Amino acid sequence: MLKISAGGNGGGFCDGIARRDFIRIGAMGVGGMTMANLLEADARAGIGSSHKAIINIFLPGGPPHQDMFDLKMEAPREIRGEFKPISTNVPGLQICEEFPRMAKMMDKFTVIRSIVGAQGGHDAVQCTTGRSPRNQPPGGWPSIGSTLSKLEGQVNPDAPPFVGLSPKTGHIQWSDPGQSGFLGPAHAAFRPSAEGKEDMTLTGITLDRLGDRMKLLNSFDRFRREMDNSGLMEGMDTYNQQAYGMLTTGKLAETLDLEKEDTKLRDRYGRGTAKLTADGAPKLLDHFLLARRLVEVGVRCVTLSFSRWDWHGGNFNRGRQDFPMLDQGLTALVEDLHNRGMDKDVTVVCWGEFGRTPTINKDAGRDHWPRVSMALLACGGLNHGQVIGATDRLAGEAVERPVTFPEMFATLYHNLGYNVNELRIPDLNGIPRYLVDDNAQPLPEVI
């Protein structure tokens, strides 16, 4: 966090900056990263005007695929559930009755009913990296946002390349899809928390004085780098310069201020609720709108988590609450991207870490089921209005066109302009790593 304060209680400098805040600007803390630490240090020269981006919507906990987009009305009662299917504007394609907005614009979505290869753990690793959480290299696998940060850097100095809108609360493994892995903290997701948004504006300090502080901090950082053998200090001058640019322009803070957005559009997205679930998951429909605004100003990847989907009990009551909210936020986002001409460059993916059991348990819930799950794709200039894959009559196994996590990420990287068969990034041991595993190729159905 880059924090500029007009004053402080004791221990301050003569110009009014409290010492604790001064240190916070320049220091690399192990337990808490500053805003500058999370910015790209290797921005590649000559970035073109094209701005490809990803919006990754994670549904933590494992959404019930057979109650959303793969209803089985011919299955026994203990499997088929309480929801009814409705027709969509794509002939022959039906989805849950709780998604009426999506049904009217299903030609702008692709439903994938046959995601396989989930490991069964409650984490976002496979949905953000395309890799198994097991047997990771030192430092771990980087998410797609961190990879974009490393390969491309910032589109402009006003916005970080990678933003994570999920709060670090509750089960962090569920709601924190922004890991940087072996690429290091310089490429982690910037998190604009409520406190952080206040710190993106200057209070009680002139630009000249801020410039003086930056010069001194750079001197400190060069000294610290000489004493540091971990590599964490590498590029700190660049981080601080980029954070300085973001602070002085104020454009990122303006982007995060939804009060500047048209009220009718905000109502279209919906406001959701700021109250977190018992496990710390957000239900902020505002995050869908924030994702669009962030991409529009130059962010390359935005991740967000919506609600908590680990419904071992009360599956259908929870569905009646959360399905309509997801329906509203997701369709508003896709419609907005189309209306703004951003639908060719921005790819949207929505999914969870695994599916749910075909059999409904005694608590009217469904349990963990890693054998098959679902995903939605939208925008990105892809061929939509279709279903990929199929499950058996109980929605328990993929019987047609199983799709793996690496295939999904090969598709996302292809949409970003990368050849997954050629490009490699060295890990901490210097081993070149391909962007995806298993020689996975983009989905030909949508390309």
Secondary structure, 3 states (H helix, E strand, C coil): CCCCCCCCCCCECCCCCEHHHHHHHHCCCCCCCCCHHHCCCCCCCCCCCCCCEEEEEECCCCCCHHHCCCCCCCCCHHHHCCCCEEECCCCCCEEECCCHHHHHCHHHEEEEEEEECCCCCCCCHHHHHCCCCCCCCCCCCCCHHHHHHHHHCCCCCCCCCEEECCCCCCCHHHHCCCCCHHHCHHHCCECCCHHHHHCCCCCCCCHHHHHHHHHHHHHHHHHHHHCCCCCCCCCHHHHHHHHHHHHHHCHHHHHHCHHHCCHHHHHHHCCCECCCCCCCCCECCHHHHHHHHHHHCCCCEEEEECCCCCCCCCHHHHHHHHHHHHHHHHHHHHHHHHHCCCCCCEEEEEECCCEECCCCCCCCCCCEECCCEEEEEEECCCCCCEEECEECCCCCCEEECCEEHHHHHHHHHHHCCCCCCCCEEECCCCCEEECCCCCCCCCCCCC
